[in-house]
Amino acid sequence: MTVRWGVIGTGGIARTFVGDCTAAGVVFTAVGSRTQESAESFAAEYGIARAHGSYADLVADDEVDAVYVATPHSRHAEDALLAIAAGKHVLVEKAFTITADEARAVVDAARRADVAVMEAMWTRFLPQMTMIRELVAEGRIGRPRLVEATHHQALPDDPTHRLNDPALGGGAILDLGVYPISFAIDVLGAPSAVAAAGTLSDQGVDTQMGIVMTHEGGTQSTVHFALDVRSPNTASIIGEDGRIDIDATWYTPTTWRLRDRDGVVVEEFDGREELAGYAHEVRAFEAMIESGDHEGGAMDPEETVVVMAAMDEARRQVGVRYAADSASSTAR
Ligand SMILES: NC(=O)c1ccc[n+]([C@@H]2O[C@H](COP(=O)([O-])OP(=O)(O)OC[C@H]3O[C@@H](n4cnc5c(N)ncnc54)[C@H](OP(=O)(O)O)[C@@H]3O)[C@@H](O)[C@H]2O)c1
């Protein structure tokens, strides 16, 4: 079975994702935009046959099996629910939604409609991460005690840019923080406690934030992220008998080293790839569609809800509030 993909949104990541995945053999049959012009120009650029001037028309297209949502975070829940209501499987860009309540609603709707839904946390599907997960499970670093990861980028400071605009889910946490938070939860499980401190912009979104999470058995993770500075962006999983150091840029195809207790390298891997690496998540999602088993996997939708809840709590402590928080049952 060939999964035929439709794309919602024609912005930055839609371009990178479609370019990368097309080169890897993924089949895109349609694109939907808020304007017919954008849809047509995107379709022409990427060799896509069908161009729709609305998201509703895209999800109604019979030649589309799965929809990739590449709109700002603030639209993710609405756009995902639109696709689910049309009976389409849906891969939703990170951060999956604005709040855990929105995430819960999307995951539950997909389950009721018997379609697959997944957050496009592509890092989890890179071969390097699959290997690292196996090494940890095999006990190669002993019991993991600590995860450290950062995500710092120097991004545009234009107040109207979606990254800075609270109405579009701006701020570092949903765009950048989601990577190290999701990574820590992948390795150590759901946090039992979240302690966050951050700095807000004039518009009330976080420009930088540090979070310490406590996980099962007193294990901890420390993550830091910012959208106004650049750093090497490395990550480590530190265990009782050794550690795994993932080099810059840890959330993209890169290199890692497994070290013993004394710091001596005992294994290393070069995961750098020619393409950006987005096709791995797509292939995993297609396999989920083909198997008919829509639960679990490397980015289990239930774990996405856990990640969103950790971000809700960190935002609450730092004072980052979005419109969706007012509708949320956890809003305080
Ligand atoms: N996985 C990754 O590596 C990665 C990288 C970057 C971003 N992302 C995620 O992808 C999503 C989109 O990010 P992006 O950087 O691609 O954003 P972007 O360049 O601003 O594109 C977003 C697109 O969404 C559509 N849209 C719908 N309502 C909009 C509104 N009110 N304002 C602006 N655009 C609107 C537009 O497409 P139409 O005009 O065609 O409707 C627009 O081109 C975010 O959730 C982000 O976190 C993921």
Ligand as a Chemical Component Dictionary entry (heavy atoms), coordinates in Angstrom:
data_LIG
# 
_chem_comp.id                   LIG 
_chem_comp.type                 NON-POLYMER 
_chem_comp.pdbx_formal_charge   0 
_chem_comp.three_letter_code    LIG 
# 
loop_
_chem_comp_atom.comp_id 
_chem_comp_atom.atom_id 
_chem_comp_atom.alt_atom_id 
_chem_comp_atom.type_symbol 
_chem_comp_atom.charge 
_chem_comp_atom.model_Cartn_x 
_chem_comp_atom.model_Cartn_y 
_chem_comp_atom.model_Cartn_z 
_chem_comp_atom.pdbx_ordinal 
LIG N1  N1  N 0  10.206 19.498 12.615 1  
LIG C1  C1  C 0  10.950 20.570 12.451 2  
LIG O1  O1  O 0  12.156 20.493 12.239 3  
LIG C2  C2  C 0  10.294 21.914 12.450 4  
LIG C3  C3  C 0  11.023 23.022 12.017 5  
LIG C4  C4  C 0  10.364 24.259 11.969 6  
LIG C5  C5  C 0  9.049  24.358 12.392 7  
LIG N2  N2  N 1  8.392  23.254 12.833 8  
LIG C6  C6  C 0  6.991  23.355 13.277 9  
LIG O2  O2  O 0  6.161  23.524 12.152 10 
LIG C7  C7  C 0  5.098  24.433 12.427 11 
LIG C8  C8  C 0  5.133  25.562 11.403 12 
LIG O3  O3  O 0  6.365  26.236 11.518 13 
LIG P1  P1  P 0  6.987  27.059 10.281 14 
LIG O4  O4  O 0  8.306  27.553 10.769 15 
LIG O5  O5  O -1 6.921  26.268 9.052  16 
LIG O6  O6  O 0  5.973  28.294 10.228 17 
LIG P2  P2  P 0  5.687  29.270 8.986  18 
LIG O7  O7  O 0  6.871  29.333 8.097  19 
LIG O8  O8  O 0  5.158  30.516 9.569  20 
LIG O9  O9  O 0  4.526  28.521 8.174  21 
LIG C9  C9  C 0  3.295  28.246 8.757  22 
LIG C10 C10 C 0  2.245  28.080 7.666  23 
LIG O10 O10 O 0  1.009  27.837 8.316  24 
LIG C11 C11 C 0  -0.044 28.453 7.595  25 
LIG N3  N3  N 0  -0.820 29.309 8.509  26 
LIG C12 C12 C 0  -2.097 29.105 8.877  27 
LIG N4  N4  N 0  -2.518 30.054 9.703  28 
LIG C13 C13 C 0  -1.496 30.903 9.879  29 
LIG C14 C14 C 0  -1.343 32.088 10.625 30 
LIG N5  N5  N 0  -2.323 32.604 11.366 31 
LIG N6  N6  N 0  -0.150 32.716 10.580 32 
LIG C15 C15 C 0  0.871  32.196 9.865  33 
LIG N7  N7  N 0  0.770  31.063 9.131  34 
LIG C16 C16 C 0  -0.411 30.427 9.132  35 
LIG C17 C17 C 0  0.587  29.221 6.456  36 
LIG O11 O11 O 0  0.409  28.440 5.278  37 
LIG P3  P3  P 0  -0.691 28.822 4.188  38 
LIG O12 O12 O 0  -0.551 30.305 3.976  39 
LIG O13 O13 O 0  -0.299 28.021 3.030  40 
LIG O14 O14 O 0  -2.044 28.471 4.727  41 
LIG C18 C18 C 0  2.052  29.307 6.813  42 
LIG O15 O15 O 0  2.876  29.306 5.680  43 
LIG C19 C19 C 0  5.301  24.874 13.884 44 
LIG O16 O16 O 0  4.464  24.128 14.707 45 
LIG C20 C20 C 0  6.766  24.561 14.165 46 
LIG O17 O17 O 0  7.056  24.222 15.496 47 
LIG C21 C21 C 0  8.983  22.047 12.847 48 
# 
loop_
_chem_comp_bond.comp_id 
_chem_comp_bond.atom_id_1 
_chem_comp_bond.atom_id_2 
_chem_comp_bond.value_order 
_chem_comp_bond.pdbx_ordinal 
LIG N1  C1  SING 1  
LIG C1  O1  DOUB 2  
LIG C1  C2  SING 3  
LIG C2  C3  SING 4  
LIG C2  C21 DOUB 5  
LIG C3  C4  DOUB 6  
LIG C4  C5  SING 7  
LIG C5  N2  DOUB 8  
LIG N2  C6  SING 9  
LIG N2  C21 SING 10 
LIG C6  O2  SING 11 
LIG C6  C20 SING 12 
LIG O2  C7  SING 13 
LIG C7  C8  SING 14 
LIG C7  C19 SING 15 
LIG C8  O3  SING 16 
LIG O3  P1  SING 17 
LIG P1  O4  DOUB 18 
LIG P1  O5  SING 19 
LIG P1  O6  SING 20 
LIG O6  P2  SING 21 
LIG P2  O7  DOUB 22 
LIG P2  O8  SING 23 
LIG P2  O9  SING 24 
LIG O9  C9  SING 25 
LIG C9  C10 SING 26 
LIG C10 O10 SING 27 
LIG C10 C18 SING 28 
LIG O10 C11 SING 29 
LIG C11 N3  SING 30 
LIG C11 C17 SING 31 
LIG N3  C12 SING 32 
LIG N3  C16 SING 33 
LIG C12 N4  DOUB 34 
LIG N4  C13 SING 35 
LIG C13 C14 SING 36 
LIG C13 C16 DOUB 37 
LIG C14 N5  SING 38 
LIG C14 N6  DOUB 39 
LIG N6  C15 SING 40 
LIG C15 N7  DOUB 41 
LIG N7  C16 SING 42 
LIG C17 O11 SING 43 
LIG C17 C18 SING 44 
LIG O11 P3  SING 45 
LIG P3  O12 DOUB 46 
LIG P3  O13 SING 47 
LIG P3  O14 SING 48 
LIG C18 O15 SING 49 
LIG C19 O16 SING 50 
LIG C19 C20 SING 51 
LIG C20 O17 SING 52 
# 
